[in-house]
Amino acid sequence: MRAVENGEAADRETMLLFGGVALAIFGAGLILANRNVRQLLGQIRPVELIQNAVPDVARYLKLRAM
């Protein structure tokens, strides 16, 4: 067996990275193609999500600082 040169390893890692990104986009497209999912996402308000997440993040940071 021959040793893998650095350039070949980088090319393979790049190919795997782009393949993973493509699969993630494809999967998100399949999920968002469902009518029920789109209705649920339409009801979400980003401001409410952020307001609800702030206390949890603050609590996490306080625990992490201990």
The 8 nearest C-alpha neighbors of each residue, nearest first, counted from 0:
[[1, 2, 3, 4, 7, 8, 5, 6],
 [0, 2, 3, 4, 7, 5, 8, 6],
 [1, 3, 4, 0, 5, 7, 8, 6],
 [4, 2, 7, 1, 5, 8, 6, 0],
 [3, 5, 7, 6, 2, 8, 9, 1],
 [4, 6, 8, 7, 9, 3, 10, 2],
 [7, 5, 9, 8, 4, 10, 3, 11],
 [6, 8, 10, 4, 9, 5, 11, 3],
 [9, 7, 11, 5, 10, 6, 12, 4],
 [8, 10, 12, 6, 11, 7, 13, 5],
 [11, 9, 7, 13, 8, 12, 14, 6],
 [10, 12, 14, 8, 13, 9, 15, 7],
 [13, 11, 9, 15, 14, 10, 16, 8],
 [14, 12, 16, 10, 11, 15, 9, 17],
 [13, 15, 11, 17, 12, 16, 18, 10],
 [14, 16, 18, 12, 13, 17, 19, 11],
 [17, 15, 13, 19, 18, 14, 12, 20],
 [18, 16, 20, 14, 19, 15, 21, 13],
 [19, 17, 15, 21, 16, 20, 14, 22],
 [20, 18, 22, 16, 17, 21, 15, 23],
 [19, 21, 17, 23, 22, 18, 24, 16],
 [20, 22, 18, 24, 19, 23, 25, 17],
 [21, 23, 25, 19, 20, 24, 26, 18],
 [22, 24, 20, 26, 25, 21, 27, 19],
 [25, 23, 27, 21, 26, 22, 28, 20],
 [24, 26, 22, 28, 23, 27, 21, 29],
 [27, 25, 29, 23, 28, 24, 22, 30],
 [28, 26, 30, 24, 29, 25, 31, 23],
 [29, 27, 25, 31, 26, 30, 32, 24],
 [28, 30, 26, 32, 27, 31, 25, 33],
 [29, 31, 27, 28, 32, 33, 26, 36],
 [30, 32, 28, 33, 29, 27, 37, 36],
 [33, 31, 29, 30, 28, 34, 37, 36],
 [32, 34, 31, 36, 35, 30, 37, 29],
 [33, 35, 37, 36, 32, 38, 31, 39],
 [36, 34, 38, 37, 33, 39, 40, 31],
 [37, 35, 39, 38, 33, 34, 40, 31],
 [36, 38, 40, 34, 35, 39, 41, 31],
 [39, 37, 41, 35, 36, 40, 34, 42],
 [40, 38, 36, 41, 42, 37, 35, 43],
 [41, 39, 37, 42, 43, 38, 36, 35],
 [40, 42, 38, 39, 43, 37, 44, 36],
 [41, 43, 40, 39, 44, 38, 37, 45],
 [44, 42, 40, 41, 45, 39, 48, 47],
 [43, 45, 47, 46, 42, 48, 41, 40],
 [46, 44, 48, 47, 49, 43, 50, 42],
 [47, 45, 49, 48, 44, 50, 51, 43],
 [46, 48, 50, 49, 45, 44, 51, 43],
 [49, 47, 45, 51, 46, 50, 52, 44],
 [48, 50, 52, 46, 51, 47, 53, 45],
 [51, 49, 47, 48, 52, 53, 46, 54],
 [50, 52, 48, 49, 53, 47, 54, 55],
 [51, 53, 49, 55, 50, 54, 48, 56],
 [52, 54, 56, 55, 50, 51, 57, 49],
 [55, 53, 57, 56, 52, 58, 51, 50],
 [56, 54, 58, 52, 57, 53, 59, 51],
 [55, 57, 59, 53, 58, 54, 60, 52],
 [56, 58, 54, 60, 59, 55, 53, 61],
 [57, 59, 55, 61, 56, 60, 54, 62],
 [60, 58, 56, 62, 57, 61, 63, 55],
 [59, 61, 63, 57, 62, 58, 64, 56],
 [60, 62, 58, 64, 63, 59, 57, 65],
 [63, 61, 59, 60, 65, 64, 58, 57],
 [62, 64, 60, 61, 65, 59, 58, 57],
 [63, 65, 61, 62, 60, 59, 58, 57],
 [64, 62, 63, 61, 60, 59, 58, 57]]
